[in-house]
Amino acid sequence: MPYLTILLEALVGAVFLVAAFGTALRWPRAVMLLRPLPVSGLARMLLAALTVLPGIGMIVSTLVPFLAFFVAVLTIVVTGALAMVSKLGGGRSSWVLSTIVVLASTGVAVLQPLGLKVLSLPKADALDYRPVPARVIKTYGEGVGFEGIAAGADGTLYLAASMGLDFTSSAYFARAHGQIIARRPDGAEQVLLATPVGSTAGVIAVAHDGTLYMTSNGRQPGIWRVTPSGAAAKIATLPSGAWPNGLDFGPDGMLYSTDSSLAQVWRIDPATGKAEVALRDQRLAARPFIALAPGANGLHFAGHDMIVTVSDSTEVLKYPLGKDGRFGAPTLVARGIPGDDFAIGKDGSLFVTTHPYNTLVRVTPDGRRTIIADARQHIVGATDAVFGRGPDDRDTLYVATDGGAFTAGPKARGQLVALRPYH
């Protein structure tokens, strides 16, 4: 699809640039969008200027995908205007070429709606800012972005990192690969798992015996397992189009994972890898076509309650899990927070990361919402958070970031940040 979009952009851009120069230099054979040529030199220059804008815009859009949707709309408007001017002036416009240009521009708008999606991002509520102490533990290399973080009982932190992501494309994972990085309390790090190209590193859950489980999106979305002995394997492959994201163990010992594309929650047997749909709910869905933010995203259990963030609707929902394995109707925990993933504090508060919104929001059990950290505390592209489980860091909230990959692109540098929300 990206190559088709670039081809269409180059084609439409070339047509408009030829038409613009043809109009300015009076090349009759080159002027297909407007006939006959205007007699006035000033009129020719004005039409050339009007025609050159979509041409340049389309060429630039091959390098700046954000502009593609808006340039495509401009191109359709200009094409229609040129045809009408030619008709009113008694000329004969090239309806065949005009139709081809409109269809190609429509294709660009449909295939590359990134600009529209950015403008349509959900709005976060304005909240009070009550900062807590924060420090950067480590800044990683260019292109290293974190999606998940988990903590082991021995104080080890497990970071899910992906490299090679391209957020300008719907298939952002096409050239990406992921890793699970184990960071011990003394700062030593080791790569436990490397995914193949085309598979990202997602969110990590740690079993009681130290076994790691991780979601992965890509050509073959699924769940990976890394045992304490270091044996790594993909235990579940989900259908094409699935997007496993958040991950946690339920009170029944099963793994549960939100699906950001399919508005559902998967239940996975950690022993066998068997996956089934545990919950379908349209409240977990993102808006069709215009949504850039995911639908269902982060997931954690508090007792028998499954808490889910829905990024595009800015809601945090709670589903009770019954003894029969079925989920009850959801209740609204909070709204106005375009949440990614989150951690649960010792007092039941939720600490929600908001990824491109560059904030960390605390939601207390009584529903009060405050921003406790933002870019001033290096919370830039925060994707996940976890409290330490070692003897000395149980009140430390570790936040993983991608360094602002949506704006900085491949030069973004993910960070590990430690906060003291109960200080």
C-alpha positions as CSV (number, residue, x, y, z in Angstrom):
1,M,0.0,0.0,0.0
2,P,2.7,2.6,0.8
3,Y,4.2,2.1,-2.7
4,L,0.9,2.4,-4.4
5,T,0.3,5.7,-2.5
6,I,3.6,7.1,-3.5
7,L,3.0,6.1,-7.2
8,L,-0.4,7.9,-7.2
9,E,1.1,10.9,-5.5
10,A,3.9,11.1,-8.1
11,L,1.5,10.6,-11.0
12,V,-0.9,13.4,-9.9
13,G,2.0,15.6,-9.0
14,A,3.6,15.2,-12.4
15,V,0.3,15.9,-14.2
16,F,-0.2,19.2,-12.3
17,L,3.4,20.3,-12.7
18,V,3.3,19.7,-16.5
19,A,0.0,21.5,-16.7
20,A,1.4,24.5,-14.6
21,F,4.5,24.9,-16.8
22,G,2.4,24.4,-19.9
23,T,0.0,27.1,-18.9
24,A,2.8,29.5,-18.0
25,L,4.8,28.8,-21.2
26,R,1.9,28.4,-23.6
27,W,2.5,24.7,-24.4
28,P,-0.9,23.7,-25.9
29,R,-0.2,19.9,-25.8
30,A,0.8,20.1,-22.2
31,V,-2.3,21.9,-21.0
32,M,-4.8,19.0,-20.7
33,L,-6.7,20.3,-17.6
34,L,-7.7,23.6,-19.1
35,R,-8.6,24.5,-22.7
36,P,-8.2,26.9,-24.4
37,L,-5.2,28.8,-23.0
38,P,-6.2,32.2,-21.6
39,V,-5.1,35.1,-23.7
40,S,-4.0,37.4,-20.8
41,G,-0.5,36.8,-19.6
42,L,-1.6,37.7,-16.0
43,A,-4.4,35.1,-16.2
44,R,-2.0,32.5,-17.4
45,M,0.4,33.2,-14.5
46,L,-2.5,33.1,-12.0
47,L,-3.7,29.7,-13.4
48,A,-0.1,28.4,-13.4
49,A,0.3,29.4,-9.8
50,L,-3.0,27.7,-8.8
51,T,-2.0,24.6,-10.7
52,V,1.5,24.3,-9.4
53,L,0.4,24.1,-5.7
54,P,-1.2,20.6,-5.9
55,G,1.7,19.5,-8.0
56,I,4.4,20.5,-5.5
57,G,2.2,19.3,-2.6
58,M,1.8,15.8,-4.1
59,I,5.6,15.5,-4.6
60,V,6.3,16.7,-1.1
61,S,3.7,14.3,0.3
62,T,5.8,11.4,-0.9
63,L,8.3,12.5,1.8
64,V,5.8,14.0,4.3
65,P,2.9,11.6,4.6
66,F,1.1,13.9,7.1
67,L,0.3,16.3,4.2
68,A,-1.1,13.7,1.8
69,F,-4.7,13.8,2.8
70,F,-4.9,17.5,2.7
71,V,-3.1,17.8,-0.6
72,A,-5.4,15.2,-2.1
73,V,-8.5,17.2,-1.1
74,L,-6.9,20.4,-2.5
75,T,-6.1,18.6,-5.7
76,I,-9.7,17.4,-6.1
77,V,-11.0,20.9,-5.5
78,V,-8.5,22.5,-8.0
79,T,-9.3,19.9,-10.6
80,G,-13.0,20.6,-10.4
81,A,-12.4,24.4,-10.4
82,L,-10.2,24.2,-13.6
83,A,-12.8,22.1,-15.3
84,M,-15.5,24.6,-14.4
85,V,-13.4,27.6,-15.5
86,S,-12.7,25.9,-18.8
87,K,-16.4,25.1,-19.3
88,L,-17.6,28.6,-18.5
89,G,-15.0,30.1,-20.8
90,G,-16.2,28.1,-23.7
91,G,-13.3,25.7,-23.8
92,R,-13.2,21.9,-23.7
93,S,-11.5,20.5,-20.7
94,S,-10.1,17.0,-20.8
95,W,-12.7,15.2,-18.8
96,V,-10.9,11.9,-19.1
97,L,-7.7,13.2,-17.5
98,S,-9.7,15.2,-14.9
99,T,-11.5,12.1,-13.9
100,I,-8.3,10.1,-13.7
101,V,-6.7,12.8,-11.5
102,V,-9.7,13.0,-9.2
103,L,-9.8,9.2,-8.8
104,A,-6.0,9.0,-8.1
105,S,-6.3,11.9,-5.6
106,T,-9.2,10.1,-3.9
107,G,-7.0,7.0,-3.7
108,V,-4.3,9.0,-2.0
109,A,-6.8,10.4,0.5
110,V,-8.1,6.9,1.3
111,L,-4.7,5.2,1.5
112,Q,-2.9,7.9,3.4
113,P,-5.3,9.6,5.9
114,L,-2.6,10.3,8.4
115,G,-3.2,14.0,8.5
116,L,-6.9,13.6,9.1
117,K,-6.2,11.0,11.8
118,V,-3.8,13.4,13.6
119,L,-6.4,16.2,13.6
120,S,-9.0,13.7,14.8
121,L,-7.0,12.5,17.8
122,P,-9.2,12.4,20.9
123,K,-9.1,15.4,23.2
124,A,-7.7,14.9,26.7
125,D,-9.4,16.8,29.6
126,A,-7.5,19.7,31.2
127,L,-6.4,18.4,34.6
128,D,-4.6,19.9,37.6
129,Y,-0.9,19.4,37.5
130,R,0.6,18.1,40.8
131,P,4.1,16.9,40.0
132,V,5.9,14.2,41.9
133,P,9.7,13.5,42.1
134,A,11.1,12.0,39.0
135,R,14.5,11.0,37.6
136,V,15.8,9.5,34.4
137,I,17.4,6.1,35.0
138,K,18.6,5.6,31.4
139,T,18.3,7.0,28.0
140,Y,18.6,4.4,25.2
141,G,19.9,4.7,21.6
142,E,18.2,6.3,18.7
143,G,15.3,4.4,17.4
144,V,14.8,2.3,20.6
145,G,11.2,2.8,21.7
146,F,9.5,1.0,24.6
147,E,6.0,-0.4,24.6
148,G,5.9,-2.4,27.8
149,I,7.5,-2.7,31.2
150,A,7.1,-5.4,33.9
151,A,8.8,-6.1,37.2
152,G,10.1,-9.4,38.6
153,A,10.0,-10.4,42.3
154,D,13.8,-10.1,42.5
155,G,13.7,-6.5,41.4
156,T,14.5,-7.2,37.7
157,L,12.8,-4.9,35.3
158,Y,11.7,-6.3,31.9
159,L,11.5,-3.8,29.1
160,A,9.8,-4.5,25.7
161,A,11.6,-2.5,23.1
162,S,10.9,-2.2,19.3
163,M,13.2,-0.8,16.7
164,G,12.4,0.2,13.1
165,L,8.8,1.4,13.7
166,D,7.2,3.7,11.1
167,F,4.2,5.4,12.5
168,T,3.4,7.1,9.1
169,S,2.2,3.8,7.7
170,S,-0.7,1.6,8.8
171,A,1.7,-1.3,8.6
172,Y,4.1,0.4,11.0
173,F,5.6,-2.9,12.1
174,A,6.7,-4.0,8.5
175,R,10.4,-3.4,9.1
176,A,10.4,-3.5,12.9
177,H,11.8,-6.0,15.3
178,G,11.5,-6.3,19.0
179,Q,13.4,-7.3,22.1
180,I,12.8,-8.1,25.8
181,I,15.6,-6.5,27.8
182,A,16.1,-7.7,31.4
183,R,17.6,-4.9,33.6
184,R,18.8,-6.1,37.0
185,P,18.8,-3.9,40.1
186,D,22.6,-3.3,39.6
187,G,21.9,-1.9,36.1
188,A,23.3,-4.8,34.1
189,E,21.2,-5.6,31.1
190,Q,20.6,-8.7,29.0
191,V,18.5,-9.4,25.9
192,L,16.2,-12.3,26.6
193,L,14.2,-12.4,23.3
194,A,14.6,-11.0,19.9
195,T,11.6,-11.2,17.6
196,P,11.9,-11.6,13.8
197,V,11.5,-8.6,11.5
198,G,7.9,-7.8,11.1
199,S,7.0,-8.5,14.7
200,T,7.0,-5.9,17.5
201,A,7.6,-6.2,21.2
202,G,4.4,-5.4,23.1
203,V,3.4,-5.7,26.7
204,I,4.9,-8.1,29.2
205,A,3.3,-10.1,32.0
206,V,5.3,-12.0,34.6
207,A,4.0,-15.4,36.0
208,H,4.6,-16.5,39.6
209,D,7.4,-18.8,38.5
210,G,9.2,-16.0,36.6
211,T,8.1,-17.0,33.1
212,L,7.5,-14.0,30.8
213,Y,4.7,-13.6,28.4
214,M,4.6,-10.8,25.8
215,T,2.1,-9.6,23.2
216,S,3.4,-9.0,19.7
217,N,1.8,-7.2,16.7
218,G,2.9,-7.6,13.1
219,R,2.5,-9.9,10.2
220,Q,1.6,-12.7,12.5
221,P,0.3,-11.2,15.8
222,G,0.5,-13.4,18.8
223,I,1.9,-14.2,22.3
224,W,5.5,-15.1,23.1
225,R,6.8,-17.0,26.2
226,V,10.3,-16.9,27.7
227,T,10.9,-19.4,30.5
228,P,13.3,-18.8,33.5
229,S,15.8,-21.1,31.7
230,G,15.8,-18.8,28.7
231,A,13.8,-20.9,26.3
232,A,11.8,-18.6,24.0
233,A,8.9,-19.5,21.8
234,K,5.8,-18.1,20.2
235,I,2.9,-20.0,21.9
236,A,-0.1,-18.4,20.2
237,T,-0.7,-17.0,16.7
238,L,-3.8,-14.8,16.4
239,P,-5.7,-14.1,13.2
240,S,-4.5,-11.6,10.6
241,G,-6.0,-8.2,11.6
242,A,-5.8,-8.8,15.3
243,W,-3.8,-6.4,17.4
244,P,-2.9,-7.9,20.8
245,N,-1.9,-5.1,23.1
246,G,-2.4,-5.0,26.9
247,L,-1.7,-8.3,28.8
248,D,-2.2,-9.5,32.4
249,F,-3.1,-12.7,34.3
250,G,-6.6,-13.1,35.5
251,P,-7.7,-14.6,38.8
252,D,-8.3,-17.9,37.0
253,G,-4.6,-18.1,36.0
254,M,-5.4,-17.4,32.3
255,L,-3.8,-14.6,30.3
256,Y,-6.0,-11.8,29.0
257,S,-5.1,-9.5,26.2
258,T,-6.9,-6.5,24.7
259,D,-7.3,-6.4,21.0
260,S,-6.9,-2.8,19.8
261,S,-8.3,-3.5,16.3
262,L,-11.2,-6.0,16.9
263,A,-12.9,-4.5,20.0
264,Q,-12.4,-7.6,22.1
265,V,-10.4,-9.3,24.7
266,W,-8.5,-12.6,24.1
267,R,-8.2,-15.3,26.7
268,I,-5.0,-17.4,26.3
269,D,-4.0,-20.6,28.1
270,P,-0.4,-19.9,29.2
271,A,0.3,-23.7,29.2
272,T,-1.0,-24.6,25.7
273,G,-1.2,-21.2,23.9
274,K,-4.9,-21.9,23.1
275,A,-6.6,-18.6,22.4
276,E,-10.3,-17.7,22.5
277,V,-12.4,-14.6,22.5
278,A,-13.4,-13.9,26.1
279,L,-15.2,-10.6,25.5
280,R,-16.6,-8.5,22.6
281,D,-17.9,-5.0,23.3
282,Q,-18.2,-2.0,20.9
283,R,-17.1,0.2,23.8
284,L,-13.7,-1.2,23.2
285,A,-13.7,-0.1,19.5
286,A,-11.9,2.9,17.9
287,R,-13.8,5.1,15.4
288,P,-13.6,3.7,11.9
289,F,-11.2,5.2,9.3
290,I,-10.3,8.4,11.2
291,A,-9.0,6.9,14.4
292,L,-5.2,7.0,14.9
293,A,-5.4,6.1,18.6
294,P,-6.1,2.4,19.3
295,G,-9.4,1.1,20.8
296,A,-8.9,-1.2,23.8
297,N,-5.3,-0.8,25.0
298,G,-4.0,-1.3,28.5
299,L,-5.4,-4.1,30.7
300,H,-4.9,-5.1,34.3
301,F,-6.8,-7.0,36.9
302,A,-7.7,-5.7,40.4
303,G,-9.1,-8.9,42.0
304,H,-11.9,-10.1,39.8
305,D,-12.3,-6.8,38.0
306,M,-10.6,-6.3,34.6
307,I,-9.7,-2.7,34.0
308,V,-9.2,-1.6,30.4
309,T,-8.2,1.7,28.9
310,V,-9.8,2.6,25.6
311,S,-7.5,5.2,24.0
312,D,-9.7,6.5,21.2
313,S,-12.8,7.1,23.4
314,T,-10.6,8.4,26.3
315,E,-12.5,6.0,28.7
316,V,-11.3,3.7,31.4
317,L,-13.7,0.8,31.9
318,K,-14.1,-2.0,34.5
319,Y,-15.5,-5.4,33.7
320,P,-16.3,-7.9,36.5
321,L,-15.2,-11.5,35.8
322,G,-17.8,-14.0,36.9
323,K,-17.1,-17.6,38.2
324,D,-18.4,-18.9,34.9
325,G,-15.6,-17.1,33.0
326,R,-18.0,-14.5,31.6
327,F,-17.6,-10.8,32.0
328,G,-20.4,-8.6,33.2
329,A,-21.4,-5.2,32.0
330,P,-18.8,-2.5,32.2
331,T,-18.7,0.5,34.6
332,L,-17.0,3.8,33.8
333,V,-13.9,4.4,36.0
334,A,-12.8,7.6,34.3
335,R,-13.2,9.6,31.1
336,G,-11.2,12.3,29.3
337,I,-7.9,10.3,29.5
338,P,-6.6,8.9,26.2
339,G,-4.8,6.2,28.1
340,D,-2.2,3.8,26.8
341,D,-1.3,1.3,29.7
342,F,-1.2,1.8,33.4
343,A,-0.1,0.6,36.8
344,I,-2.2,0.0,39.9
345,G,-0.9,1.6,43.2
346,K,-1.0,0.3,46.7
347,D,-4.0,2.5,47.5
348,G,-5.9,1.3,44.3
349,S,-5.0,4.4,42.3
350,L,-4.5,4.0,38.6
351,F,-1.4,5.6,37.1
352,V,-2.2,6.0,33.4
353,T,0.4,6.7,30.6
354,T,-1.0,8.7,27.7
355,H,1.8,8.1,25.1
356,P,1.7,11.0,22.5
357,Y,0.0,13.3,25.1
358,N,3.2,13.1,27.2
359,T,1.5,12.9,30.6
360,L,1.1,10.5,33.5
361,V,-2.4,10.7,35.0
362,R,-3.3,9.5,38.5
363,V,-6.9,8.3,39.0
364,T,-7.8,7.8,42.7
365,P,-10.3,5.2,43.8
366,D,-12.9,8.0,44.3
367,G,-12.4,9.2,40.6
368,R,-10.2,12.3,41.1
369,R,-7.8,12.8,38.2
370,T,-4.5,14.7,38.3
371,I,-1.5,14.9,36.1
372,I,1.5,13.9,38.2
373,A,4.2,14.1,35.5
374,D,4.6,15.5,32.0
375,A,7.5,16.4,29.6
376,R,9.1,18.5,32.4
377,Q,9.8,15.2,34.1
378,H,10.8,13.4,30.9
379,I,7.4,11.8,30.4
380,V,7.6,12.0,26.6
381,G,5.9,9.2,24.7
382,A,5.1,7.3,27.9
383,T,3.6,3.9,27.0
384,D,3.6,1.8,30.2
385,A,4.3,1.9,33.9
386,V,4.9,-0.6,36.7
387,F,5.7,-0.4,40.4
388,G,8.9,-2.1,41.6
389,R,8.6,-5.5,43.4
390,G,12.1,-5.5,45.0
391,P,12.6,-4.9,48.7
392,D,13.7,-1.3,48.1
393,D,11.5,0.0,45.2
394,R,7.9,-1.0,45.9
395,D,6.9,2.6,46.0
396,T,8.9,3.5,42.9
397,L,6.9,3.8,39.7
398,Y,8.9,3.0,36.6
399,V,7.7,4.5,33.4
400,A,8.9,3.3,29.9
401,T,8.8,5.8,27.0
402,D,9.5,5.8,23.3
403,G,11.1,9.3,23.5
404,G,8.4,10.9,21.4
405,A,8.5,8.7,18.3
406,F,5.4,10.2,16.8
407,T,7.2,13.5,16.4
408,A,10.9,12.7,16.5
409,G,10.6,9.7,14.2
410,P,13.6,7.3,14.0
411,K,15.8,9.6,16.0
412,A,13.6,9.3,19.2
413,R,15.4,7.8,22.2
414,G,13.3,5.8,24.6
415,Q,13.9,6.3,28.3
416,L,13.4,4.6,31.6
417,V,12.1,7.1,34.2
418,A,11.5,6.5,38.0
419,L,8.9,8.5,39.9
420,R,7.9,8.6,43.6
421,P,4.1,9.2,43.5
422,Y,3.8,8.4,47.3
423,H,6.7,10.5,48.3
